[in-house]
Amino acid sequence: MYANSTQLSFLNIIKMDFTININNKNCKAQTGDTILEVINRNGLKVPTLCHLKDTMPTGACRMCVVEDVNSGKLITSCSFPANPGMRINTHSQRVVESRKTIIELLLSNHPDDCLYCVRNKNCELQDLSEEHHVRERRISGRKNREKLDLSSASIVRDPEKCILCGRCVTTCEDVMGVACIDFINRGNKAIIGTSFNEGLNTSSCINCGQCIMVCPTGALTEKNHFAEIQQAIEDPTKRVVVQYAPSISVSMAEELGMEAGKDINGILNAALRKVGFDNIFDSSFSADLTIMEESAELVSRIQNGGRLPLITSCCPGWVKYAEEFYPELISNLSSCKSPQQMLGAIIKSYYAEKEGLNPEDIYSVSIMPCTAKKFEAQREEMTQAGISDVDAVLTTRELTKFLKLY
């Protein structure tokens, strides 16, 4: 017998409070809580790898195991519901040894190139290894041998470093609604990849980069343009210019050892000039131009019976999403370029004319908070007479690393 909607609503409203014992401390819990939620709410710490907040738990990595004292079993705290009368131990010797063994198993077939990995010192697997005092290789396994996927304009996929936590799959499918990657094969042959395990550029990927944000290792990273930018800076025939979004100057301070959220606009300008950029532009200017152009387009559509509603085209990730999944909405998108591309076009047309420069001699760099901007910069529509509006794009995290080179 199935419950009707009224009964389900009633069940959702009723939340029973009870206590469970965690590390000899009584902690409050509610009906529907997982053990991990209760642990986090009470300021305790349990390591996780596959867990993502507000998504369906899988318990795949087993890093979050705790000991149920009553049953004597090790259970996954991220997926096991809290029940009245439970007694939990989060760091018994059995639990700690179990977690250490899991880490050693993950490392047994993981590449030994931490010093050269882009995620060195920013890798969850590396951090967990240090926290659990993994100092020797007790378990040896055959190393993964997978092809490096460089097909995407924004994202580099290195399956050899994948630990199959599934966070990228969950984010891509459940959060973004794209589902361009999933588990392939079974058992010890399982990997994460695209349909038919082809390049990421052949999939429905929208280049949003959210998979990179949740990846705990170096299996997913931004496509780097450091070498091209450095070469342009060293070339005396090139006028190297840079633009950056307004969010960049307020999101970098913490990474550079300053107060979080502090606007370092002036410091950033000085740093970019010291690196070797000849001119610095603020993308806020082109954002205003975009607003003006889109407003004019909206008025024109209203007056001339054009397609409504008008949907902004500022986000290249959204534009790609519409192209992939809602092609019937493409005619609703604004014909205006994004602020990045609009300023890039102005720099290589109006600015080049005013400065007496050949557009081919201008190397334009953009610093944006989103990897989809890398994809947008190389689109055919963003090129005039073989000259791209924007030549290279750096993300906020990449800019921080680039500045540290100097």
C-alpha positions as CSV (number, residue, x, y, z in Angstrom):
1,M,0.0,0.0,0.0
2,Y,1.4,3.3,-1.1
3,A,1.2,6.5,1.0
4,N,-0.8,9.4,-0.5
5,S,0.6,12.9,-0.8
6,T,-1.1,14.1,2.4
7,Q,0.5,11.3,4.4
8,L,3.9,11.9,2.8
9,S,3.7,15.6,3.7
10,F,2.7,14.7,7.3
11,L,5.7,12.3,7.5
12,N,8.0,15.0,6.2
13,I,6.8,17.5,8.8
14,I,7.3,15.2,11.8
15,K,10.9,15.1,12.9
16,M,11.7,13.1,16.0
17,D,14.6,14.3,18.1
18,F,16.7,11.7,19.8
19,T,20.3,11.3,21.0
20,I,23.1,9.0,19.9
21,N,26.5,8.5,21.6
22,I,29.5,9.5,19.6
23,N,32.9,9.0,21.2
24,N,31.3,8.8,24.7
25,K,29.4,12.1,24.1
26,N,25.6,12.4,23.7
27,C,24.8,14.2,20.5
28,K,21.4,15.3,19.3
29,A,20.0,13.8,16.1
30,Q,16.8,13.9,14.0
31,T,14.8,11.4,12.1
32,G,16.4,11.2,8.6
33,D,19.9,12.3,9.7
34,T,22.9,10.2,8.6
35,I,25.6,9.5,11.1
36,L,27.9,11.8,9.2
37,E,25.5,14.7,9.4
38,V,25.3,14.3,13.2
39,I,29.1,14.1,13.4
40,N,29.6,17.2,11.4
41,R,26.9,19.1,13.3
42,N,28.7,18.4,16.6
43,G,32.1,19.7,15.4
44,L,33.7,16.3,14.9
45,K,35.7,15.3,11.9
46,V,35.5,12.1,9.8
47,P,37.4,12.0,6.4
48,T,35.4,11.5,3.2
49,L,36.3,11.1,-0.5
50,C,33.1,10.3,-2.3
51,H,30.7,12.3,-0.2
52,L,29.1,15.5,-1.6
53,K,26.8,17.6,0.6
54,D,23.1,17.6,-0.5
55,T,23.5,14.7,-2.9
56,M,22.5,11.0,-2.6
57,P,25.2,9.2,-0.6
58,T,26.9,6.2,-2.2
59,G,29.4,5.0,0.5
60,A,31.7,4.0,-2.4
61,C,35.0,5.1,-1.0
62,R,34.5,3.7,2.6
63,M,36.7,6.4,4.0
64,C,34.0,7.6,6.4
65,V,33.6,4.3,8.2
66,V,32.9,4.4,11.9
67,E,32.5,1.6,14.5
68,D,29.0,0.7,15.7
69,V,29.9,-0.3,19.2
70,N,26.5,-2.1,19.7
71,S,27.0,-4.4,16.7
72,G,30.8,-4.3,16.5
73,K,30.6,-3.6,12.8
74,L,32.3,-0.9,10.7
75,I,29.6,1.1,8.9
76,T,29.7,4.0,6.4
77,S,28.7,7.1,8.2
78,C,27.7,9.0,5.1
79,S,24.9,6.6,4.1
80,F,24.0,4.9,7.4
81,P,21.0,6.5,9.2
82,A,21.3,7.6,12.8
83,N,19.1,5.6,15.1
84,P,18.2,6.1,18.8
85,G,20.5,4.4,21.2
86,M,23.4,4.1,18.8
87,R,27.0,4.2,20.2
88,I,29.5,5.3,17.6
89,N,33.3,5.4,17.8
90,T,34.9,7.5,15.0
91,H,38.6,6.9,15.7
92,S,39.0,3.4,17.3
93,Q,42.1,1.5,16.3
94,R,40.0,-0.7,13.9
95,V,38.5,2.4,12.2
96,V,41.9,4.2,11.8
97,E,43.5,1.0,10.4
98,S,40.6,0.5,8.0
99,R,41.0,4.0,6.6
100,K,44.7,3.7,6.3
101,T,44.3,0.5,4.4
102,I,41.8,2.1,2.0
103,I,44.3,4.9,1.3
104,E,47.1,2.4,0.7
105,L,44.9,0.5,-1.7
106,L,44.1,3.7,-3.6
107,L,47.8,4.5,-3.8
108,S,48.8,1.0,-4.9
109,N,47.9,1.8,-8.6
110,H,48.1,5.6,-8.4
111,P,50.8,7.4,-10.4
112,D,53.9,8.3,-8.4
113,D,54.3,11.8,-9.9
114,C,53.1,14.0,-7.0
115,L,56.0,16.4,-7.5
116,Y,54.9,17.1,-11.0
117,C,51.2,16.9,-10.5
118,V,49.2,20.2,-10.9
119,R,47.3,19.3,-7.7
120,N,50.5,18.9,-5.6
121,K,49.8,20.3,-2.1
122,N,46.2,20.7,-3.0
123,C,45.2,17.1,-3.3
124,E,42.8,15.4,-0.9
125,L,44.4,12.0,-1.4
126,Q,47.8,13.4,-0.6
127,D,46.4,15.1,2.5
128,L,44.7,12.0,3.7
129,S,47.9,10.0,3.2
130,E,49.8,12.5,5.4
131,E,47.0,12.6,8.1
132,H,47.0,8.8,8.3
133,H,50.8,8.5,8.4
134,V,51.2,6.5,5.2
135,R,55.0,6.5,4.9
136,E,55.7,3.3,3.0
137,R,54.2,1.2,0.2
138,R,52.8,-1.9,1.9
139,I,50.5,-2.8,-1.1
140,S,51.7,-2.8,-4.7
141,G,49.4,-3.0,-7.6
142,R,49.6,-2.7,-11.4
143,K,49.6,1.0,-12.4
144,N,46.7,2.4,-14.3
145,R,47.5,2.8,-18.0
146,E,45.0,5.2,-19.6
147,K,45.2,7.8,-22.3
148,L,45.4,11.5,-21.3
149,D,42.4,13.3,-22.8
150,L,43.4,16.7,-24.1
151,S,40.5,17.0,-26.6
152,S,38.5,19.6,-24.6
153,A,39.3,23.3,-24.9
154,S,38.8,23.8,-21.2
155,I,39.4,20.6,-19.2
156,V,42.2,18.0,-19.1
157,R,41.2,14.5,-18.1
158,D,43.8,12.1,-16.7
159,P,42.1,8.8,-16.0
160,E,45.3,7.4,-14.5
161,K,44.8,9.6,-11.5
162,C,41.1,8.8,-11.0
163,I,40.3,7.1,-7.8
164,L,36.6,6.3,-8.9
165,C,35.1,8.4,-6.0
166,G,32.3,9.4,-8.4
167,R,32.0,13.0,-7.3
168,C,32.4,14.3,-10.8
169,V,29.7,11.9,-12.1
170,T,27.3,13.0,-9.4
171,T,28.0,16.7,-10.0
172,C,27.7,16.5,-13.7
173,E,24.5,14.4,-13.7
174,D,22.6,15.5,-10.6
175,V,23.8,19.1,-10.0
176,M,24.4,20.3,-13.6
177,G,22.0,18.0,-15.4
178,V,24.5,17.3,-18.2
179,A,25.6,13.7,-17.5
180,C,28.5,13.7,-20.0
181,I,30.6,11.3,-18.0
182,D,29.8,8.1,-16.1
183,F,31.2,4.8,-14.9
184,I,32.3,2.5,-17.7
185,N,33.1,-1.2,-17.5
186,R,32.8,-3.3,-14.3
187,G,34.9,-4.6,-11.4
188,N,38.6,-3.8,-11.5
189,K,38.3,-2.6,-15.1
190,A,35.9,0.2,-14.2
191,I,36.8,3.7,-15.2
192,I,35.0,7.1,-15.5
193,G,34.7,8.4,-19.0
194,T,32.4,9.6,-21.8
195,S,30.2,7.6,-24.1
196,F,32.3,4.9,-25.9
197,N,35.2,6.4,-23.9
198,E,35.9,9.0,-26.6
199,G,37.3,12.5,-26.1
200,L,35.5,14.9,-23.8
201,N,35.0,17.2,-26.9
202,T,32.7,14.6,-28.5
203,S,30.5,14.5,-25.4
204,S,27.7,16.8,-24.2
205,C,30.2,18.6,-21.9
206,I,29.4,22.3,-21.4
207,N,32.8,23.1,-20.1
208,C,31.4,24.5,-16.8
209,G,34.3,23.0,-14.8
210,Q,32.3,21.9,-11.8
211,C,33.8,18.5,-12.1
212,I,37.2,20.0,-11.6
213,M,36.0,21.8,-8.4
214,V,34.9,18.5,-6.8
215,C,37.7,16.2,-8.1
216,P,39.9,15.2,-5.0
217,T,43.0,14.4,-7.2
218,G,44.6,15.6,-10.4
219,A,42.3,13.5,-12.6
220,L,40.4,16.6,-13.8
221,T,42.2,20.0,-14.2
222,E,42.0,23.2,-16.2
223,K,43.8,23.3,-19.6
224,N,46.8,25.4,-19.0
225,H,48.1,28.2,-21.3
226,F,51.1,29.4,-19.3
227,A,53.7,28.5,-22.0
228,E,51.8,30.4,-24.7
229,I,51.4,33.5,-22.5
230,Q,55.1,33.5,-21.4
231,Q,56.2,33.2,-25.0
232,A,54.0,36.2,-26.0
233,I,55.4,38.2,-23.1
234,E,59.0,37.5,-24.2
235,D,58.2,38.4,-27.9
236,P,59.2,42.0,-28.4
237,T,56.9,42.2,-31.5
238,K,53.8,41.5,-29.5
239,R,51.6,43.9,-27.5
240,V,50.4,41.7,-24.6
241,V,47.2,42.9,-23.0
242,V,45.1,41.5,-20.2
243,Q,41.5,41.9,-19.0
244,Y,40.0,40.5,-15.8
245,A,36.6,40.1,-14.4
246,P,35.6,42.2,-11.3
247,S,35.3,39.0,-9.2
248,I,38.9,38.2,-9.7
249,S,40.3,41.0,-7.6
250,V,38.2,40.1,-4.6
251,S,38.6,36.4,-4.7
252,M,42.5,36.2,-4.9
253,A,43.5,37.9,-1.6
254,E,43.2,34.8,0.6
255,E,45.3,32.7,-1.7
256,L,48.0,35.4,-1.6
257,G,48.1,35.5,2.2
258,M,45.8,38.6,2.6
259,E,42.5,39.1,4.2
260,A,39.8,37.0,2.6
261,G,37.4,39.1,0.4
262,K,39.7,42.1,0.3
263,D,39.7,44.0,-3.0
264,I,43.2,43.9,-4.3
265,N,42.5,45.8,-7.5
266,G,45.6,48.1,-7.3
267,I,47.9,45.3,-6.1
268,L,46.7,43.0,-8.9
269,N,47.3,45.7,-11.6
270,A,50.8,46.3,-10.3
271,A,51.5,42.5,-10.2
272,L,50.3,42.1,-13.8
273,R,52.5,44.9,-15.0
274,K,55.5,43.4,-13.2
275,V,54.9,40.1,-14.9
276,G,55.1,41.9,-18.3
277,F,51.6,42.8,-19.5
278,D,51.7,46.0,-21.5
279,N,48.1,47.1,-20.9
280,I,45.4,46.1,-18.4
281,F,41.7,46.3,-19.0
282,D,38.7,45.9,-16.6
283,S,35.9,43.7,-18.0
284,S,33.4,45.7,-16.0
285,F,33.5,48.2,-18.9
286,S,32.5,45.6,-21.5
287,A,29.9,44.3,-19.0
288,D,28.2,47.7,-19.2
289,L,28.5,47.6,-23.0
290,T,26.8,44.1,-23.0
291,I,23.9,45.5,-20.8
292,M,23.5,48.4,-23.3
293,E,23.5,46.1,-26.3
294,E,21.2,43.5,-24.8
295,S,18.8,46.3,-23.7
296,A,18.8,47.7,-27.3
297,E,18.2,44.2,-28.7
298,L,15.3,43.6,-26.3
299,V,13.6,46.9,-27.3
300,S,14.1,46.0,-31.0
301,R,12.5,42.6,-30.5
302,I,9.6,44.0,-28.6
303,Q,9.0,46.8,-31.2
304,N,9.5,44.5,-34.3
305,G,7.8,41.3,-33.0
306,G,11.0,39.4,-32.4
307,R,11.4,36.1,-30.5
308,L,10.7,36.6,-26.7
309,P,11.7,36.1,-24.0
310,L,15.2,37.4,-24.6
311,I,17.7,35.3,-22.7
312,T,21.2,36.6,-21.9
313,S,24.2,35.1,-23.7
314,C,26.8,36.2,-21.1
315,C,27.6,32.7,-19.9
316,P,29.2,30.4,-22.4
317,G,28.4,27.4,-20.2
318,W,24.7,28.3,-20.4
319,V,24.9,28.9,-24.2
320,K,26.5,25.4,-24.7
321,Y,23.9,23.9,-22.4
322,A,21.1,25.4,-24.5
323,E,22.8,24.2,-27.7
324,E,23.2,20.6,-26.4
325,F,19.8,20.2,-24.6
326,Y,17.4,22.9,-25.6
327,P,18.1,23.8,-29.2
328,E,14.6,25.2,-29.5
329,L,15.7,28.1,-27.2
330,I,18.7,29.1,-29.3
331,S,16.7,31.8,-31.1
332,N,15.8,33.2,-27.7
333,L,19.4,33.8,-26.8
334,S,20.8,37.3,-27.2
335,S,23.0,37.8,-30.2
336,C,25.4,39.8,-28.1
337,K,28.9,38.5,-27.2
338,S,29.8,38.0,-23.6
339,P,31.7,40.8,-21.8
340,Q,35.0,38.8,-22.3
341,Q,34.5,38.5,-26.0
342,M,33.1,42.0,-26.4
343,L,36.2,43.6,-24.8
344,G,38.4,41.2,-26.8
345,A,36.9,42.4,-30.0
346,I,37.1,46.1,-29.0
347,I,40.8,45.6,-28.1
348,K,41.7,44.1,-31.5
349,S,39.6,46.7,-33.5
350,Y,39.0,50.1,-31.9
351,Y,42.0,50.0,-29.5
352,A,44.3,48.6,-32.2
353,E,43.3,51.4,-34.6
354,K,43.8,54.1,-31.9
355,E,47.2,52.8,-31.0
356,G,48.2,52.2,-34.6
357,L,48.7,48.5,-34.1
358,N,48.1,45.5,-36.3
359,P,45.5,43.3,-34.6
360,E,47.8,40.3,-35.4
361,D,50.4,41.8,-33.2
362,I,48.2,42.0,-30.1
363,Y,48.1,39.0,-27.8
364,S,45.0,39.3,-25.7
365,V,44.7,37.4,-22.3
366,S,41.5,37.1,-20.3
367,I,41.3,36.2,-16.6
368,M,37.9,34.8,-15.7
369,P,36.4,32.7,-12.9
370,C,35.0,30.0,-15.2
371,T,36.6,27.3,-17.4
372,A,33.8,27.7,-19.9
373,K,35.5,31.0,-21.0
374,K,38.4,28.9,-22.3
375,F,35.9,27.1,-24.6
376,E,34.2,30.3,-25.6
377,A,37.5,32.0,-26.7
378,Q,38.3,29.3,-29.2
379,R,34.8,29.2,-30.8
380,E,34.7,29.8,-34.5
381,E,32.1,32.6,-34.0
382,M,34.7,34.5,-31.9
383,T,37.2,34.8,-34.7
384,Q,37.4,37.4,-37.4
385,A,39.6,37.0,-40.5
386,G,41.5,34.3,-38.7
387,I,42.2,36.5,-35.6
388,S,40.7,35.4,-32.3
389,D,39.1,38.1,-30.1
390,V,40.8,36.5,-27.1
391,D,44.0,34.4,-27.4
392,A,44.3,32.8,-24.0
393,V,42.2,32.5,-20.8
394,L,43.3,31.9,-17.2
395,T,41.1,31.0,-14.3
396,T,41.5,32.6,-10.9
397,R,43.4,29.6,-9.5
398,E,45.7,29.6,-12.6
399,L,46.4,33.3,-12.2
400,T,47.5,32.8,-8.6
401,K,50.0,30.1,-9.8
402,F,51.1,32.2,-12.7
403,L,51.9,35.2,-10.5
404,K,53.9,33.0,-8.1
405,L,56.2,32.1,-11.0
406,Y,57.5,35.7,-10.8
